[in-house]
Amino acid sequence: MKPSMILRDDNSPRVASLPLGGLEVKFLPIGVYNESYPVLQSMMDVFSSYYGPLPIRNLPPYRRSGPICYIEETPFEVSVETIPVMPKVGVPFETCYNILNKTMFQQKLSVSMIENEGSVSGILVAGYINADIVLGPNENRVLRYSLLATKIGKISPPILNVSSVRNNTWIIRESNQAGIYIMP
């Protein structure tokens, strides 16, 4: 099955329908030969001393496509930047999340920030904590967070989650493994 694609104006694919793999079986039957097998003289031919599957050569392979998978282009593009790269204790720094809506639709985003469980964070944060924002078609939005570290070493900033209400999926989903190293 050939993949079918819908192209954008710049001839780059936007969606594709593709089979998810396939199966090909090359069957090579091997007959079991038995000289003592009683055969009537009238039935004597090339295969008369064989039983079980006949040893036939050059059988066509059995081919089947896998299920069709519908693949879409991601509706958002995200990049993250921490300024400066190596922040220092007591000196404010920024973390910026650049979100681009690549669709032709208005998108409502839900932003939530959660404190890491069981950790003394050692960081103060200013920016969107719990909010809903709207991105227009092909609009770019920067979420800026000002941070101030109060201790040296690896700190765990709050976890940021940004999800799309329209697509019912996450855009940014940080884990509690993420950490920032603070210099003295």
Secondary structure, 3 states (H helix, E strand, C coil): CCCEEEECCCCCEEEEEEECCEEEECCCCCCEECCCCCCCHHHCCCCCCEECCCCCCCCCCEEEECCEEEEECCCEEEEEEEECCCCECCCCEEEEEEEEECCCCCEEEEEEEECCCCCCCCEEEECCCEEEEEECCCCEEEEEEEEEECCCEEECCCEEEEEECCCCEEEEECCCCCCEEEEC
